[in-house]
Amino acid sequence: MKSLFVFLTLLLCSSCTKQPVLPVIDIDLISVSGGDDHSSLGIKFGSKTDLLNFFQDVTGESQLGESLFCSLDKDVEFKDFDKLTQYLVGDFVELDSSGSKAEHIYMAKLSSFKKEDEGVSNIFMPASELLQVLGQRNVISCKVFTSAYSFGGYYSKSMLIPATDIVRAIQEKRD
């Protein structure tokens, strides 16, 4: 019985050691632009990491998806997008990175949302309201979020974007 307990303990411990430590993902702002319509923003950013194949490259697992989240809350830094009450979110695609310092260049199309009903409902935030929120911020923090089944969600390091850059992009698109 004692040897069975030792065997099961070793087996349990060895299963924990299979998960590799995931590397830190750095992302850097390249530019901010108005989106295709008045309600979206384009964020161009770069990374040395292949974000669209991150889990495949690091663990051999398929990725479930990837998004860029930006907090519009007063607390600039965030750990979990589920806790955000005002935010920008959108998917991104990889662009041609030839002639760039970054190995990978991405373009995200973001839309703004706010949570209502004690966090139950996500409501689209119009440009006028987004401009009001941005007027009260110096910077916003953005992170890439990706996930795989056995690892759950994983966030990049923060990329800070001056709020004035976003305001300018929105106003240029409106004019």
C-alpha positions in Angstrom: 0.0 0.0 0.0 2.8 2.4 0.9 4.6 1.7 -2.5 1.3 2.3 -4.3 1.0 5.7 -2.6 4.5 6.6 -3.5 4.0 5.6 -7.1 0.7 7.6 -7.4 2.4 10.6 -5.8 5.3 10.4 -8.3 2.9 10.0 -11.2 0.9 13.0 -10.1 4.1 15.2 -9.7 5.4 14.1 -13.1 2.2 15.2 -14.8 2.7 18.7 -13.4 6.2 19.0 -14.9 5.0 18.5 -18.4 3.8 22.0 -18.9 6.6 24.3 -20.1 6.9 27.8 -18.8 5.5 30.1 -21.4 7.8 32.9 -22.6 6.9 36.6 -22.1 5.3 38.3 -25.1 6.3 41.9 -25.7 4.2 44.0 -28.0 5.1 47.5 -29.3 2.8 50.2 -30.7 3.5 51.3 -34.3 0.4 53.5 -35.0 -3.2 54.3 -34.3 -5.7 55.1 -37.0 -9.5 55.5 -37.4 -11.2 52.4 -38.5 -13.4 51.7 -41.5 -16.3 53.4 -39.8 -16.8 55.9 -37.0 -17.1 53.2 -34.4 -13.8 51.4 -34.8 -10.1 52.0 -34.4 -7.1 50.5 -36.1 -4.1 49.7 -33.9 -0.9 48.6 -35.7 1.6 46.9 -33.4 4.7 44.7 -33.7 6.2 41.8 -31.8 9.2 39.5 -32.0 6.8 36.7 -31.2 4.6 35.0 -33.8 1.3 35.7 -32.0 -0.9 33.8 -34.4 1.1 30.6 -33.8 2.3 31.2 -30.2 1.0 28.0 -28.6 1.9 25.9 -31.6 5.5 27.2 -31.6 5.9 26.9 -27.8 3.9 23.8 -26.8 2.8 22.1 -30.0 -0.8 22.8 -29.2 -3.4 24.5 -31.4 -4.4 28.0 -30.4 -8.1 28.7 -29.7 -7.9 32.3 -30.9 -6.3 35.7 -30.2 -7.5 39.2 -29.5 -6.2 42.6 -28.4 -7.8 44.0 -25.3 -7.4 47.6 -24.1 -8.6 48.9 -20.8 -10.5 52.1 -20.6 -10.9 51.9 -16.9 -9.2 54.3 -14.5 -6.7 51.5 -13.4 -4.4 51.4 -16.3 -3.0 47.9 -15.7 -5.3 44.8 -15.8 -4.8 41.1 -15.3 -8.0 39.7 -16.6 -10.3 41.2 -19.3 -13.4 39.8 -17.6 -12.9 42.4 -14.8 -12.8 45.4 -17.2 -15.9 47.6 -17.2 -14.9 49.8 -20.2 -12.7 48.4 -22.9 -11.6 48.2 -26.5 -11.4 44.7 -28.1 -10.9 43.2 -31.5 -9.1 40.5 -33.5 -5.9 41.1 -35.4 -4.2 39.9 -38.6 -0.6 39.8 -39.5 0.8 42.2 -42.1 3.9 42.1 -44.2 6.8 43.0 -41.9 9.6 43.5 -44.5 11.5 46.7 -43.9 10.5 46.8 -40.2 12.4 46.3 -37.0 9.7 44.0 -35.6 9.7 40.5 -36.9 5.9 40.4 -36.9 3.5 43.3 -37.7 -0.2 43.1 -36.8 -3.3 45.2 -37.4 -6.1 45.1 -34.9 -9.6 46.5 -35.6 -11.0 47.5 -32.2 -14.5 48.4 -31.0 -15.4 50.0 -27.7 -17.7 48.5 -25.1 -18.9 49.0 -21.6 -20.5 46.6 -19.1 -23.9 47.3 -17.7 -26.3 45.4 -15.5 -23.6 44.6 -13.0 -21.3 43.2 -15.7 -24.0 41.0 -17.3 -24.4 43.0 -20.6 -21.7 44.3 -22.9 -23.0 47.4 -24.6 -21.4 49.1 -27.6 -19.9 52.5 -26.6 -20.4 55.2 -29.3 -17.5 57.5 -30.4 -18.8 60.5 -28.4 -18.8 58.5 -25.2 -15.4 57.0 -26.0 -14.0 60.5 -26.5 -15.3 61.5 -23.1 -13.6 58.5 -21.4 -10.3 59.1 -23.2 -10.4 62.8 -22.1 -10.0 61.5 -18.6 -7.0 59.2 -19.4 -3.3 59.8 -20.2 -2.7 56.4 -21.5 -4.5 53.1 -22.0 -3.0 49.7 -21.6 -3.5 47.0 -24.2 -2.6 43.3 -24.1 -2.8 40.4 -26.5 -4.9 37.5 -25.2 -4.5 34.0 -26.6 -5.4 30.6 -25.3 -5.1 26.8 -25.7 -7.1 24.0 -24.0 -4.5 22.7 -21.6 -3.0 26.1 -20.7 -6.1 28.4 -20.5 -5.7 32.1 -21.3 -2.4 33.8 -21.6 -1.7 37.6 -21.8 1.2 39.5 -23.3 3.0 42.3 -21.4 1.2 45.7 -21.6 1.5 48.0 -24.5 0.7 51.6 -23.4 -1.0 53.9 -26.0 -1.3 57.6 -25.4 -5.0 58.5 -25.1 -4.3 61.6 -27.3 -3.3 59.4 -30.2 -6.6 57.6 -30.0 -8.6 60.8 -29.7 -6.7 62.3 -32.7 -7.5 59.1 -34.8 -11.2 59.3 -33.9 -11.4 63.0 -34.7 -9.6 62.7 -38.0 -12.0 60.0 -39.1 -15.0 62.1 -38.1 -13.9 65.1 -40.1 
